[in-house]
């Protein structure tokens, strides 16, 4: 049985066969549902808790 993955930035489910898997130099695996999430986290260094359209918004 295949596990449904969650986006590392927004927290929403990623359908099987979709999304982007990014592996950092230290071996950490990050899964992203869209290029928007990937860019927000890696290029713009945004905090998901301060981004309104994420499921982590406002949670401490």
TIMARVEX-300642 format. One record per atom (N, C-alpha, C, O): y, x, z. Coordinates in steps of 0.001 Angstrom, whole numbers, plus 500000, padded with zeros to 6 digits. Layout:
YXZ ...
END
This chain:
498818500843500000 500000500000500000 501245500888500000 501344501838500776 502172500569499136 503384501357498987 504442500852499961 504651499647500096 505108501789500641 506163501421501569 507464501191500812 507779501902499858 508207500194501251 509531499961500687 510473500941501369 510476501054502595 511268501647500583 512177502644501144 513548502035501366 513927501065500710 514283502616502298 515639502180502585 516608503242502094 516315504436502147 517747502804501622 518782503720501157 519328504496502355 519606503910503401 519479505802502203 519969506645503290 521434506388503604 521892506716504699 522178505810502670 523596505555502910 523865504110503323 524436503871504387 523462503150502502 523831501752502782 522798501010503626 523134500009504259 521554501475503650 520537500847504480 519801499687503837 518929499096504474 520116499343502605 519433498252501920 518108498734501340 517924499929501108 517184497798501105 515874498138500543 516006498596499096 516839498092498342 515160499570498719 515119500063497349 513851499525496711 512759499781497216 513966498781495605 512764498290494920 511903499458494432 512420500530494118 510603499243494371 509672500277493934 509979500656492488 510142499788491630 510055501953492228 510352502441490889 511834502583490593 512204502916489468 512686502339491573 514129502431491381 514694503466492339 513990503951493224 515949503798492162 516633504670493088 516499506145492752 515860506531491773 517122506955493596 517172508401493408 516705509070494693 517143508704495784 515815510051494562 515379510831495713 516066512193495633 515968512880494616 516758512582496698 517462513856496747 516859514675497879 516711514179498995 516510515930497595 515930516810498607 516914517934498879 517287518674497969 517335518062500133 518258519129500517 517512520450500648 516281520481500645 518262521535500761 517663522866500860 516795523022502102 515842523800502099 517119522287503161 516334522381504398 515099521482504381 514343521455505353 514886520748503290 513701519906503150 513909518453503519 512974517658503420 515111518084503942 515412516699504280 515420515849503012 516050516216502020 514728514725503043 514657513832501887 515618512666502096 515565511977503115 516496512455501119 517437511347501148 517133510427499973 516997510891498841 517026509144500229 516775508148499182 518037507322498989 518639506854499956 518435507146497728 519627506374497412 519275505270496430 518472505472495520 519886504087496619 519605502963495725 520445503041494455 519991502616493392 521658503575494546 522545503661493382 523292504986493385 523298505710494381 523918505289492263 524758506487492170 525981506339493074 526522507335493555 526412505113493304 527547504850494195 527245505355495608 528093505989496236 526049505077496102 525645505527497435 525486507045497476 525894507693498440 524892507606496427 524676509056496367 526006509805496379 526167510778497116 526946509356495572 528248510016495507 529020509864496810 529665510808497267 528956508679497409 529684508432498655 529213509378499754 530025509880500531 527915509622499824 527389510467500890 527506511956500577 527945512733501424 527120512356499380 527040513778499064 528353514373498560 528718515476498966 529056513678497702 530285514229497134 531513513930497986 532334514815498227 531642512676498446 532839512266499166 532697512360500678 533674512160501401 531487512663501173 531218512831502613 531673511626503437 532231511783504524 531432510418502911 531816509186503613 530849508901504760 529681509288504721 531360508223505770 530558507798506905 530126506350506656 530983505481506494 528807506066506621 528364504690506355 528858503680507386 528970502493507078 529152504124508587 529625503211509629 531068502777509408 531522501797509999 531786503497508565 533179503149508277 533350502549506884 534473502265506467 532250502354506163 532289501794504816 531837500336504882 530712500057505296 532702499407504479 532465497982504697 531239497420504008 530607496516504555 530874497907502842 529781497294502083 528397497773502508 527409497377501889 528285498606503534 526980499058504008 526472498149505123 527239497399505726 525172498225505387 524603497432506483 524842498104507835 524610497493508878 525304499361507825 525582500092509061 527021499908509537 527391500425510591 527833499180508778 529256499033509089 529456498413510467 528906497354510769 530240499078511289 530592498563512600 529559498770513685 529817498436514842 528391499312513353 527361499542514364 527551500921514980 527778501900514269 527458500991516286 527642502276516977 526385502708517658 526355503765518288 
END
